[in-house]
Amino acid sequence: MPHLHTNPGDHDLTVSAYVVRLDGVPRVLVHRHRLLGMLLQCGGHVETSETPWAALAHELAEEAGYVLAELDVLQPRPAAVPVTGAVAHPVPFCFETHRLGRDHFHTDLAYALVATAEPSGGPDADESQDLRWVTLDELRALAAAGEALEDVAAVYAAILTDGRRWHRIPATAFATTDPQ
């Protein structure tokens, strides 16, 4: 999706899916971003017609072939706060704003997800087909070589250490629709 805000200093809301496999040697999922040419986490812009969690669901499906039913989301507490007349969203693992270019910003909601198997689908035809499961050391080496962003490796490192204290909740426990 193109940027919604195109004036100098504008911010776009984005979501990131940091997916890890903890069966055996811990591995992290990266894909080669088709425009930037670097290995990154899956994710993208939140469209005006969707919630952030819905955006995460569609980006995961488009870029990696995962559906939410195949994933758990790491949360700092065992259950979401009950709300009435609203949709409760998962808590992001990381919430940050970064500069993109000279005068544009992305404010990103980064979610930590756990997969126990390969995705049931694959990336859409117009998305990068270069998906990789790598160890944290391999990702750090790729970042040192300029193939991946150091921040991506830093978030994955935090998930593999601090995230182990978070609770695994089925990703489908959170609605992708608007409040009814």
C-alpha positions as CSV (number, residue, x, y, z in Angstrom):
1,M,0.0,0.0,0.0
2,P,1.3,3.5,-0.8
3,H,1.9,6.0,2.0
4,L,-1.3,7.6,3.2
5,H,0.5,10.7,4.4
6,T,2.8,12.3,1.9
7,N,3.5,15.8,3.3
8,P,6.9,16.6,4.9
9,G,6.9,15.3,8.5
10,D,3.9,13.0,8.1
11,H,3.6,9.7,9.8
12,D,2.1,6.4,8.6
13,L,1.0,3.7,10.9
14,T,2.6,0.3,10.2
15,V,2.6,-3.2,11.8
16,S,5.4,-5.7,12.0
17,A,5.2,-9.5,12.5
18,Y,8.3,-10.8,14.2
19,V,7.8,-14.6,13.9
20,V,10.0,-17.1,15.8
21,R,10.2,-20.9,15.8
22,L,11.2,-22.2,19.2
23,D,11.2,-25.9,18.3
24,G,14.8,-27.0,18.2
25,V,17.3,-24.3,17.6
26,P,15.4,-20.9,17.8
27,R,15.0,-19.4,14.4
28,V,13.5,-16.1,13.2
29,L,11.6,-15.4,9.9
30,V,12.8,-12.7,7.6
31,H,12.0,-11.9,3.9
32,R,13.8,-9.8,1.3
33,H,11.7,-6.7,1.1
34,R,11.0,-6.2,-2.6
35,L,11.6,-2.4,-2.6
36,L,14.4,-2.1,-0.1
37,G,16.2,-5.3,-1.1
38,M,17.1,-6.0,2.6
39,L,16.0,-8.9,4.8
40,L,13.3,-7.7,7.2
41,Q,10.4,-8.9,9.3
42,C,7.0,-9.2,7.6
43,G,4.7,-6.2,7.8
44,G,3.3,-3.2,6.2
45,H,0.9,-0.2,6.3
46,V,-2.4,-0.2,8.2
47,E,-5.0,0.8,5.7
48,T,-7.7,3.2,6.5
49,S,-10.3,0.5,6.4
50,E,-8.7,-1.9,8.9
51,T,-7.6,-2.4,12.4
52,P,-3.9,-2.8,13.2
53,W,-4.5,-6.5,13.9
54,A,-6.3,-7.0,10.6
55,A,-3.4,-5.3,8.9
56,L,-1.0,-7.8,10.6
57,A,-3.2,-10.7,9.5
58,H,-3.3,-9.6,5.8
59,E,0.5,-8.8,5.7
60,L,1.4,-12.2,7.2
61,A,-0.8,-13.9,4.6
62,E,0.5,-11.9,1.7
63,E,4.2,-11.9,2.6
64,A,4.7,-15.3,4.3
65,G,1.6,-17.4,3.8
66,Y,0.7,-17.6,7.4
67,V,-2.9,-17.3,8.8
68,L,-3.5,-16.3,12.4
69,A,-4.7,-19.8,13.3
70,E,-1.2,-21.1,12.7
71,L,0.4,-18.7,15.2
72,D,0.5,-17.7,18.9
73,V,1.1,-14.1,19.9
74,L,3.3,-13.3,22.9
75,Q,1.5,-11.2,25.5
76,P,2.8,-9.8,28.9
77,R,-0.3,-11.2,30.7
78,P,-2.3,-14.3,30.3
79,A,-5.5,-12.7,29.0
80,A,-6.6,-9.4,27.4
81,V,-8.4,-6.8,29.5
82,P,-12.2,-7.4,29.0
83,V,-13.8,-4.5,27.1
84,T,-17.4,-3.9,26.2
85,G,-18.4,-2.3,23.0
86,A,-14.8,-2.3,21.7
87,V,-12.3,-4.8,20.2
88,A,-9.3,-5.7,22.4
89,H,-6.1,-5.9,20.5
90,P,-2.9,-7.7,21.5
91,V,-0.1,-5.7,23.2
92,P,2.7,-5.0,20.8
93,F,6.1,-6.3,21.8
94,C,7.7,-3.0,20.6
95,F,6.1,0.3,19.6
96,E,8.4,2.7,17.9
97,T,8.7,5.5,15.3
98,H,11.5,5.6,12.7
99,R,12.5,7.9,9.9
100,L,12.0,6.7,6.4
101,G,13.8,8.9,4.0
102,R,14.4,12.6,4.8
103,D,11.1,13.7,6.2
104,H,8.7,10.8,6.4
105,F,8.1,8.6,9.4
106,H,6.6,5.2,10.2
107,T,5.1,4.6,13.6
108,D,5.2,0.8,14.0
109,L,3.4,-1.7,16.2
110,A,5.7,-4.7,16.3
111,Y,4.1,-8.0,17.4
112,A,6.0,-11.1,18.6
113,L,4.5,-14.3,17.2
114,V,5.4,-18.0,17.6
115,A,5.0,-20.5,14.8
116,T,5.3,-24.3,15.4
117,A,5.3,-25.2,11.7
118,E,5.8,-23.8,8.2
119,P,2.9,-21.7,6.9
120,S,0.1,-23.4,5.1
121,G,0.4,-21.0,2.2
122,G,3.1,-19.1,0.5
123,P,3.8,-15.5,-0.4
124,D,1.5,-13.8,-2.9
125,A,2.9,-13.8,-6.5
126,D,3.7,-10.1,-6.3
127,E,5.6,-10.4,-3.0
128,S,9.1,-11.4,-2.3
129,Q,9.6,-15.2,-2.6
130,D,12.8,-15.0,-0.5
131,L,11.7,-16.1,2.9
132,R,14.3,-17.5,5.3
133,W,14.4,-19.0,8.8
134,V,17.7,-18.0,10.3
135,T,19.3,-18.2,13.7
136,L,19.9,-15.0,15.6
137,D,23.6,-15.3,15.0
138,E,23.0,-15.7,11.3
139,L,20.7,-12.6,11.3
140,R,23.4,-10.6,13.1
141,A,25.9,-11.6,10.5
142,L,23.5,-10.6,7.7
143,A,23.1,-7.2,9.4
144,A,26.8,-6.8,9.8
145,A,27.1,-7.5,6.0
146,G,24.4,-4.9,5.2
147,E,21.9,-7.5,4.1
148,A,19.5,-6.9,7.1
149,L,18.8,-4.1,9.5
150,E,20.5,-4.1,12.9
151,D,17.2,-3.1,14.5
152,V,15.5,-6.2,13.2
153,A,18.2,-8.3,14.8
154,A,17.8,-6.3,18.1
155,V,14.0,-6.8,18.3
156,Y,14.4,-10.6,17.5
157,A,17.1,-10.8,20.2
158,A,14.7,-9.2,22.7
159,I,11.9,-11.6,21.8
160,L,14.2,-14.6,22.2
161,T,15.3,-13.4,25.7
162,D,12.6,-11.2,27.3
163,G,9.7,-12.7,25.2
164,R,10.2,-16.1,26.9
165,R,8.6,-14.6,30.0
166,W,5.5,-13.5,28.0
167,H,2.5,-15.8,27.6
168,R,1.6,-17.5,24.4
169,I,-2.0,-16.8,23.4
170,P,-3.6,-18.1,20.1
171,A,-3.5,-15.3,17.6
172,T,-7.1,-16.0,16.8
173,A,-8.1,-14.9,20.3
174,F,-8.0,-11.3,19.0
175,A,-10.6,-10.0,16.6
176,T,-9.6,-8.5,13.2
177,T,-13.0,-6.9,12.7
178,D,-14.4,-3.6,13.9
179,P,-16.6,-3.5,17.1
180,Q,-20.1,-4.8,16.5
